[in-house]
Amino acid sequence: MRAKVTERGLTPAPPCSDEVFFRRVYLDVIGTLPAGGEVTQFLHDERPDKRARCIHRLLAREEFNDYWALKWCDLLRVKAEFPINLWPNAVQSYHRWIRDAVKANMPYDAFARALLTSSGSNFREPPVNFYRAVQGREPAAFAAAVALTFMGSRIESWPEEQRARMEVFFSRLAFKGTDEWKEEIVCWEPLEQPEPLDAVFPDGVAITIPTDQDPRALFAAWLTAPENPWFARAIANRVWSWFLGRGIIHEPDDIHPDNPPVNPELLACLERELIRSHYNLKQLFRVILNSATYQQSSVTSAPYPEAEAVFAYYPARRLEAEVLSDALNVLFGTTNAYTSAIPEPFTYIPEEHRTITLADGSITDSFLETFGRPSRDTGLESERNNQVTTSQRLYLLNSSEVQKRIVRGGGRLAKSGAPAKGGPMQAVRQIYLQVLSRFPTKEETAVIREYLQRNGAAPKALKEDVTWALINSKEFLYRH
């Protein structure tokens, strides 16, 4: 990576500080804000491999399973829709299966094969919901979903003949109702006529499919073969984009010959590592998270667009809606009141759940809507909107709900704001630690002391003012 940066006349950003790394890796790996005690423990750790140890611990946390199940549910369009597609109990079953697969570190090729080839009840065989979540029940829709999810390719840009030949692999997919309300059996129907099917894989290799063989299984075997030109490349590029803000091929859902990787050698290296490890995604995570590229500072003096394209620094990105919601809740000791477009009793609306654990994309609240949670209609990464908007700024600045949380106190900040040895400035230090995962700088401390002298704020008012200022800061709203 450094060679690619320097050959363009750019200077790579220096390594980030321990405080920045610790907050970054918590948010990137488990979608959770670190507690103040965890921060100080890490800062006091003098072992040279403490960052690698931290990464190893986070990959084993339960929050890792919740957060990455959320990521996959976005791509796999997991949400209840009334009265078609996924029914609420199918959503819960599907989410549990995805989370269990993440927890077990199911090899990615096995994960893909299960989604592509499973048959059975949408309630009792969760992976079949991959097809039920697709908008449309014709071979063209299934082929498009498969190409997007597992090949990072938009099939609508393919030549018409190539699309039609791939659609053949999904032409015998059938949906059969049962006596149980909203249950469907997803399966393949053998051809009644004796003639086999002629199909062509996306790489141009033709195949004749026997009448007694599921075409999906043949496609899945082709897709997950180590020599396949799309499979490992698409997921390696997607994982890189999850951690570094953009793909080596940008966008991760737009892989095609006219959109080459900015660093072919790097992408090829990640592909080889994934195949060598038998599609172990956690191992790929470790490789990226331990890299000097991932651990760069987000501060750069290089020209912005060009430096971003070659990963000359870590790109600051606004927290996802669910992660930001949970961060505020853990700081203030509050919970969300969720709603759903699906009427009760047909849906399950959880109470006092962390937002990243929500299974159903149809369950939401005004905060999630305001901060760009995806609708889970398309499976595109771009469906999630992490751009900062005026309504988001106004919500944090002026929302009565936020003001109530600050005034009421609770959560981690309740302890931080309690009278402590050292007076009000010690409380301020603890608020900084909980909100920003660091202590205030000398300059910030001087500003707060001056504020105290000028306004004579009471300890409670000081806590509220500092808290309000910090949760409205870019440093809190962004992973950096």
C-alpha positions as CSV (number, residue, x, y, z in Angstrom):
1,M,0.0,0.0,0.0
2,R,2.7,2.5,0.9
3,A,4.5,1.9,-2.4
4,K,1.2,2.7,-4.2
5,V,0.8,5.9,-2.2
6,T,4.4,7.2,-2.5
7,E,4.5,6.5,-6.3
8,R,1.8,9.0,-6.7
9,G,3.8,11.6,-4.8
10,L,1.7,11.4,-1.7
11,T,2.8,10.9,1.9
12,P,1.0,8.2,4.0
13,A,-0.6,9.4,7.2
14,P,1.3,8.5,10.4
15,P,0.0,5.8,12.7
16,C,-3.0,6.8,14.8
17,S,-2.7,7.2,18.6
18,D,-3.7,4.5,21.0
19,E,-6.8,6.4,22.0
20,V,-7.9,6.8,18.4
21,F,-7.2,3.2,17.6
22,F,-9.1,1.8,20.6
23,R,-12.3,3.8,19.8
24,R,-12.0,3.1,16.1
25,V,-11.6,-0.7,16.4
26,Y,-14.4,-1.0,18.9
27,L,-16.8,0.9,16.6
28,D,-15.5,-1.0,13.4
29,V,-15.5,-4.5,14.9
30,I,-18.4,-4.6,17.4
31,G,-20.3,-1.4,16.6
32,T,-20.1,-0.4,20.3
33,L,-18.6,2.6,22.1
34,P,-15.9,1.5,24.6
35,A,-16.4,2.1,28.3
36,G,-14.0,4.5,30.0
37,G,-12.5,1.8,32.1
38,E,-11.7,-0.2,29.0
39,V,-10.0,2.8,27.5
40,T,-7.7,3.4,30.5
41,Q,-6.9,-0.2,30.8
42,F,-5.7,-0.3,27.2
43,L,-3.7,2.9,27.6
44,H,-1.9,1.5,30.6
45,D,-1.0,-1.7,28.8
46,E,2.6,-1.5,27.8
47,R,2.8,-4.7,25.8
48,P,4.0,-4.1,22.2
49,D,1.3,-6.4,20.7
50,K,-1.6,-4.9,22.7
51,R,-3.4,-3.7,19.5
52,A,-3.3,-7.3,18.1
53,R,-4.5,-8.6,21.4
54,C,-7.4,-6.1,21.4
55,I,-8.4,-7.1,17.9
56,H,-8.4,-10.8,18.9
57,R,-10.6,-10.1,22.0
58,L,-13.1,-8.1,20.0
59,L,-13.5,-10.8,17.4
60,A,-14.6,-13.1,20.2
61,R,-17.2,-10.7,21.8
62,E,-20.9,-11.3,21.6
63,E,-21.4,-7.8,20.2
64,F,-19.3,-8.9,17.2
65,N,-22.0,-11.4,16.3
66,D,-24.8,-8.8,16.7
67,Y,-23.0,-6.2,14.6
68,W,-22.0,-8.4,11.7
69,A,-25.4,-10.1,11.7
70,L,-26.7,-6.5,11.2
71,K,-24.3,-6.0,8.3
72,W,-25.4,-9.2,6.6
73,C,-29.1,-8.5,7.2
74,D,-28.7,-5.3,5.3
75,L,-27.2,-7.1,2.3
76,L,-29.7,-9.9,2.4
77,R,-32.7,-7.6,2.6
78,V,-34.0,-9.0,6.0
79,K,-37.2,-7.3,6.8
80,A,-40.9,-8.2,7.2
81,E,-43.2,-7.0,4.5
82,F,-47.0,-7.2,4.7
83,P,-48.6,-9.3,3.2
84,I,-45.8,-10.7,0.9
85,N,-42.1,-11.7,0.9
86,L,-40.8,-12.3,4.5
87,W,-43.2,-12.8,7.3
88,P,-42.2,-11.6,10.8
89,N,-41.5,-15.1,12.2
90,A,-39.5,-16.0,9.1
91,V,-37.5,-12.8,9.6
92,Q,-36.7,-13.9,13.2
93,S,-35.7,-17.3,12.1
94,Y,-33.5,-16.0,9.2
95,H,-31.8,-13.5,11.5
96,R,-31.0,-16.2,14.1
97,W,-29.5,-18.3,11.4
98,I,-27.3,-15.5,10.1
99,R,-26.2,-14.6,13.6
100,D,-25.4,-18.2,14.4
101,A,-23.4,-18.4,11.2
102,V,-21.4,-15.3,12.2
103,K,-20.8,-16.7,15.7
104,A,-19.6,-20.0,14.4
105,N,-17.4,-18.3,11.8
106,M,-19.0,-20.4,9.1
107,P,-16.7,-20.5,6.1
108,Y,-17.9,-17.9,3.6
109,D,-18.2,-20.4,0.8
110,A,-20.4,-22.7,2.9
111,F,-22.5,-19.6,3.9
112,A,-23.1,-18.8,0.3
113,R,-23.9,-22.4,-0.7
114,A,-26.5,-22.6,2.1
115,L,-28.2,-19.5,0.9
116,L,-28.2,-20.5,-2.8
117,T,-29.1,-24.2,-2.6
118,S,-31.3,-24.7,0.5
119,S,-34.8,-26.0,0.1
120,G,-37.6,-26.3,2.6
121,S,-40.0,-24.3,4.8
122,N,-39.4,-20.5,5.1
123,F,-40.1,-21.0,8.9
124,R,-38.0,-24.1,9.5
125,E,-35.2,-23.8,6.9
126,P,-34.0,-20.2,7.4
127,P,-31.6,-19.9,4.4
128,V,-34.4,-20.3,1.9
129,N,-35.5,-16.8,2.8
130,F,-32.7,-15.5,0.7
131,Y,-35.0,-16.0,-2.3
132,R,-38.2,-15.0,-0.5
133,A,-36.6,-11.6,0.4
134,V,-36.0,-10.8,-3.3
135,Q,-38.4,-8.2,-4.8
136,G,-39.9,-10.4,-7.6
137,R,-40.3,-14.1,-8.1
138,E,-38.9,-14.5,-11.6
139,P,-35.5,-15.9,-12.6
140,A,-34.3,-12.5,-13.7
141,A,-34.8,-11.1,-10.1
142,F,-33.1,-14.1,-8.5
143,A,-30.1,-13.9,-10.9
144,A,-29.8,-10.1,-10.2
145,A,-29.8,-10.7,-6.4
146,V,-27.2,-13.5,-6.6
147,A,-24.9,-11.5,-8.8
148,L,-25.1,-8.4,-6.6
149,T,-24.7,-10.2,-3.3
150,F,-22.0,-12.7,-4.2
151,M,-20.3,-11.2,-7.2
152,G,-20.5,-7.5,-6.5
153,S,-22.0,-7.1,-10.0
154,R,-25.1,-5.3,-11.3
155,I,-26.6,-7.7,-13.7
156,E,-28.6,-5.0,-15.5
157,S,-25.3,-3.8,-17.0
158,W,-24.5,-7.2,-18.5
159,P,-25.3,-8.0,-22.2
160,E,-28.9,-9.3,-22.6
161,E,-27.7,-12.7,-23.8
162,Q,-25.4,-13.2,-20.8
163,R,-28.2,-12.3,-18.4
164,A,-30.6,-14.7,-20.0
165,R,-28.1,-17.6,-19.8
166,M,-27.5,-17.0,-16.1
167,E,-31.2,-16.8,-15.3
168,V,-31.5,-20.4,-16.5
169,F,-29.9,-21.5,-13.2
170,F,-32.9,-20.1,-11.3
171,S,-35.6,-21.0,-13.7
172,R,-36.8,-24.1,-11.8
173,L,-37.2,-22.4,-8.4
174,A,-40.7,-22.9,-7.0
175,F,-42.7,-21.6,-4.0
176,K,-45.4,-23.9,-2.6
177,G,-47.9,-23.1,0.1
178,T,-48.8,-25.3,3.0
179,D,-51.7,-25.6,5.4
180,E,-49.8,-23.3,7.9
181,W,-50.6,-19.6,7.3
182,K,-47.8,-17.8,5.5
183,E,-45.6,-20.8,5.3
184,E,-44.0,-21.6,2.0
185,I,-41.8,-24.4,0.8
186,V,-39.0,-23.1,-1.4
187,C,-37.6,-25.8,-3.7
188,W,-36.6,-26.7,-7.2
189,E,-38.9,-28.5,-9.5
190,P,-37.4,-31.2,-11.8
191,L,-38.3,-30.8,-15.4
192,E,-41.2,-32.8,-16.6
193,Q,-39.9,-32.9,-20.2
194,P,-36.9,-35.1,-20.9
195,E,-34.8,-32.4,-22.5
196,P,-32.0,-31.0,-20.2
197,L,-31.4,-27.3,-19.7
198,D,-28.6,-25.4,-21.5
199,A,-27.0,-22.7,-19.4
200,V,-23.8,-20.6,-19.5
201,F,-21.9,-19.5,-16.4
202,P,-20.9,-15.8,-16.2
203,D,-17.4,-16.7,-17.3
204,G,-18.7,-18.0,-20.6
205,V,-18.4,-21.8,-19.9
206,A,-21.5,-23.6,-21.2
207,I,-23.1,-26.5,-19.3
208,T,-26.0,-28.9,-19.9
209,I,-28.0,-29.4,-16.8
210,P,-29.6,-32.9,-16.4
211,T,-33.3,-32.9,-15.7
212,D,-32.8,-34.5,-12.3
213,Q,-30.2,-32.1,-11.0
214,D,-30.9,-28.8,-9.1
215,P,-29.4,-26.0,-11.3
216,R,-28.7,-23.9,-8.2
217,A,-26.3,-26.5,-6.9
218,L,-24.3,-26.4,-10.1
219,F,-24.2,-22.6,-10.0
220,A,-23.1,-22.6,-6.4
221,A,-20.3,-25.1,-7.1
222,W,-19.1,-22.9,-9.9
223,L,-19.4,-19.7,-7.8
224,T,-17.5,-20.9,-4.8
225,A,-14.7,-22.7,-6.6
226,P,-11.3,-21.3,-5.7
227,E,-10.5,-20.4,-9.3
228,N,-13.7,-18.4,-9.7
229,P,-12.9,-14.9,-10.8
230,W,-15.6,-13.2,-8.9
231,F,-16.4,-14.8,-5.6
232,A,-13.3,-14.2,-3.4
233,R,-12.6,-10.9,-5.1
234,A,-16.1,-9.6,-4.4
235,I,-16.1,-10.4,-0.6
236,A,-12.5,-9.4,-0.1
237,N,-13.3,-6.0,-1.7
238,R,-16.5,-5.7,0.3
239,V,-14.7,-6.4,3.6
240,W,-12.0,-3.9,2.8
241,S,-14.7,-1.3,2.1
242,W,-16.4,-2.0,5.5
243,F,-13.2,-1.2,7.3
244,L,-11.6,1.5,5.1
245,G,-14.7,3.3,3.9
246,R,-14.4,2.4,0.2
247,G,-13.5,-0.6,-1.9
248,I,-10.2,-1.3,-3.7
249,I,-12.7,-1.5,-6.5
250,H,-15.1,1.4,-5.9
251,E,-18.0,0.8,-5.4
252,P,-18.2,-2.7,-3.9
253,D,-21.5,-3.3,-5.7
254,D,-20.2,-2.2,-9.1
255,I,-17.4,-4.7,-10.1
256,H,-17.0,-4.8,-13.9
257,P,-14.1,-4.8,-16.4
258,D,-14.3,-1.0,-16.9
259,N,-13.9,-0.4,-13.1
260,P,-10.5,-1.7,-12.3
261,P,-9.0,-1.9,-8.7
262,V,-6.9,1.0,-7.6
263,N,-4.4,-1.5,-6.2
264,P,-4.6,-4.9,-8.1
265,E,-1.8,-6.4,-6.1
266,L,-3.5,-5.7,-2.8
267,L,-6.8,-7.1,-3.9
268,A,-5.1,-10.2,-5.2
269,C,-3.3,-10.6,-1.9
270,L,-6.5,-10.5,0.1
271,E,-8.1,-13.0,-2.3
272,R,-5.3,-15.4,-1.8
273,E,-5.4,-15.0,1.9
274,L,-9.1,-15.7,1.9
275,I,-8.8,-18.9,-0.2
276,R,-5.7,-20.0,1.8
277,S,-7.7,-19.8,5.0
278,H,-10.6,-21.7,3.5
279,Y,-12.8,-18.6,3.4
280,N,-12.3,-17.7,7.0
281,L,-13.7,-14.2,7.2
282,K,-12.4,-13.5,10.7
283,Q,-8.9,-14.3,9.5
284,L,-9.4,-11.7,6.7
285,F,-10.6,-9.2,9.3
286,R,-7.5,-9.8,11.4
287,V,-5.2,-9.2,8.4
288,I,-6.9,-5.9,7.5
289,L,-7.3,-4.7,11.1
290,N,-3.6,-5.4,12.0
291,S,-2.4,-3.6,8.9
292,A,-0.5,-0.3,8.9
293,T,-3.1,1.0,6.4
294,Y,-6.0,0.4,8.8
295,Q,-4.1,1.9,11.7
296,Q,-3.2,5.2,10.0
297,S,-4.3,8.5,11.3
298,S,-7.4,10.1,9.8
299,V,-5.5,13.4,9.6
300,T,-3.7,14.1,6.3
301,S,-2.1,16.9,4.4
302,A,-2.4,15.1,1.1
303,P,-5.0,16.3,-1.5
304,Y,-8.2,14.8,-0.4
305,P,-9.7,12.9,-3.4
306,E,-6.5,11.4,-4.6
307,A,-5.3,10.4,-1.1
308,E,-8.7,8.8,-0.3
309,A,-8.6,6.7,-3.5
310,V,-5.3,5.1,-2.6
311,F,-5.9,4.8,1.2
312,A,-3.2,7.3,2.2
313,Y,-5.1,7.9,5.5
314,Y,-8.1,6.4,7.5
315,P,-11.3,8.1,6.2
316,A,-13.5,9.6,8.9
317,R,-17.1,8.4,8.5
318,R,-20.3,9.2,10.4
319,L,-21.5,6.4,12.7
320,E,-24.3,4.2,11.3
321,A,-27.8,5.1,12.7
322,E,-27.9,1.9,14.8
323,V,-24.5,2.4,16.3
324,L,-25.1,6.1,17.1
325,S,-28.4,5.2,18.7
326,D,-26.8,2.6,20.9
327,A,-23.9,4.9,21.8
328,L,-26.4,7.6,23.1
329,N,-28.4,5.0,24.9
330,V,-25.4,3.5,26.7
331,L,-24.2,7.0,27.7
332,F,-27.6,8.1,29.1
333,G,-29.0,4.8,30.2
334,T,-32.0,5.1,27.9
335,T,-33.8,2.8,25.5
336,N,-35.7,3.2,22.2
337,A,-39.5,2.9,21.6
338,Y,-39.7,1.0,18.3
339,T,-42.6,0.9,15.9
340,S,-43.4,-1.3,12.8
341,A,-45.5,-1.0,9.7
342,I,-46.5,-4.6,10.3
343,P,-49.6,-4.6,12.6
344,E,-49.5,-6.5,15.9
345,P,-49.9,-9.3,16.8
346,F,-48.2,-10.3,13.5
347,T,-44.9,-8.7,14.4
348,Y,-42.6,-8.7,17.3
349,I,-41.5,-5.3,18.6
350,P,-38.7,-5.7,21.2
351,E,-38.3,-3.5,24.2
352,E,-35.0,-2.5,25.8
353,H,-33.0,-4.1,22.9
354,R,-29.8,-2.6,21.7
355,T,-30.5,-1.3,18.2
356,I,-27.8,-3.3,16.5
357,T,-29.6,-6.5,17.7
358,L,-32.8,-5.7,15.8
359,A,-33.6,-8.5,13.4
360,D,-36.3,-6.9,11.4
361,G,-35.6,-4.0,9.1
362,S,-39.3,-3.0,9.3
363,I,-38.9,-2.2,13.0
364,T,-37.7,1.4,13.4
365,D,-38.1,4.7,15.2
366,S,-37.7,8.3,14.2
367,F,-34.0,8.5,15.1
368,L,-33.2,5.6,12.8
369,E,-35.2,7.2,10.0
370,T,-33.5,10.5,10.5
371,F,-30.0,9.1,10.5
372,G,-30.2,7.1,7.3
373,R,-30.9,3.5,8.2
374,P,-31.3,1.5,5.0
375,S,-34.8,0.3,3.9
376,R,-33.3,-3.1,3.0
377,D,-35.1,-3.1,-0.4
378,T,-32.2,-3.6,-2.8
379,G,-29.2,-5.1,-0.9
380,L,-27.0,-2.3,-2.2
381,E,-24.3,-0.8,0.2
382,S,-25.3,2.6,-1.1
383,E,-28.8,2.1,0.4
384,R,-27.5,3.2,3.8
385,N,-27.1,7.0,3.9
386,N,-24.3,8.1,6.3
387,Q,-24.2,11.6,5.0
388,V,-24.7,14.3,7.6
389,T,-27.9,16.3,7.0
390,T,-29.4,19.4,8.5
391,S,-32.2,17.5,10.2
392,Q,-29.6,15.3,12.0
393,R,-27.7,18.4,13.2
394,L,-30.9,20.0,14.4
395,Y,-32.0,16.8,16.1
396,L,-28.8,16.6,18.2
397,L,-28.7,20.4,18.8
398,N,-32.3,21.1,19.6
399,S,-34.3,17.9,20.1
400,S,-36.3,17.9,23.4
401,E,-35.6,14.2,23.6
402,V,-31.9,14.7,23.6
403,Q,-32.2,17.5,26.2
404,K,-34.3,15.3,28.4
405,R,-31.7,12.6,28.3
406,I,-28.9,15.0,29.2
407,V,-30.9,16.6,32.1
408,R,-32.2,13.3,33.4
409,G,-28.8,11.7,33.5
410,G,-28.1,7.9,33.8
411,G,-26.0,5.3,32.1
412,R,-22.2,5.7,32.0
413,L,-22.4,9.5,32.3
414,A,-24.3,9.3,35.6
415,K,-21.1,7.9,37.2
416,S,-18.9,10.3,35.3
417,G,-20.8,13.3,36.5
418,A,-21.0,12.3,40.2
419,P,-19.0,14.4,42.7
420,A,-15.5,13.2,42.7
421,K,-12.1,13.9,44.1
422,G,-10.6,16.7,42.1
423,G,-13.8,18.8,41.8
424,P,-15.7,19.6,38.6
425,M,-12.7,19.2,36.3
426,Q,-12.3,15.6,37.3
427,A,-15.9,15.0,36.3
428,V,-15.2,16.7,33.0
429,R,-12.3,14.4,32.4
430,Q,-14.5,11.4,32.9
431,I,-17.2,12.7,30.6
432,Y,-14.6,13.2,27.9
433,L,-13.4,9.6,28.5
434,Q,-16.9,8.1,28.2
435,V,-18.0,10.2,25.2
436,L,-14.8,10.5,23.1
437,S,-12.7,7.7,24.6
438,R,-9.9,10.1,25.6
439,F,-9.1,12.8,28.2
440,P,-9.4,16.5,27.3
441,T,-6.4,18.2,25.9
442,K,-4.6,21.1,27.6
443,E,-6.3,23.6,25.3
444,E,-9.8,22.1,26.0
445,T,-9.1,22.1,29.7
446,A,-8.2,25.8,29.6
447,V,-11.4,26.6,27.7
448,I,-13.5,24.8,30.2
449,R,-11.8,26.4,33.2
450,E,-12.3,29.8,31.6
451,Y,-16.0,28.9,31.1
452,L,-16.3,28.0,34.8
453,Q,-14.7,31.2,35.9
454,R,-16.8,33.3,33.6
455,N,-20.2,31.6,34.3
456,G,-19.7,30.0,37.7
457,A,-21.7,27.0,36.5
458,A,-22.9,24.5,39.1
459,P,-21.5,21.0,38.8
460,K,-24.7,19.6,37.3
461,A,-25.0,22.5,34.7
462,L,-21.4,22.0,33.8
463,K,-21.9,18.3,33.2
464,E,-24.9,19.0,31.0
465,D,-23.2,21.7,29.0
466,V,-20.0,19.7,28.4
467,T,-22.1,16.6,27.5
468,W,-24.2,18.5,25.0
469,A,-21.1,20.0,23.4
470,L,-19.4,16.7,23.1
471,I,-22.3,14.7,21.6
472,N,-22.6,17.4,19.0
473,S,-18.9,17.2,18.0
474,K,-17.7,15.6,14.9
475,E,-15.3,13.6,17.0
476,F,-18.3,11.8,18.6
477,L,-20.4,11.5,15.5
478,Y,-17.7,10.0,13.4
479,R,-15.4,7.0,13.4
480,H,-12.0,8.5,12.8
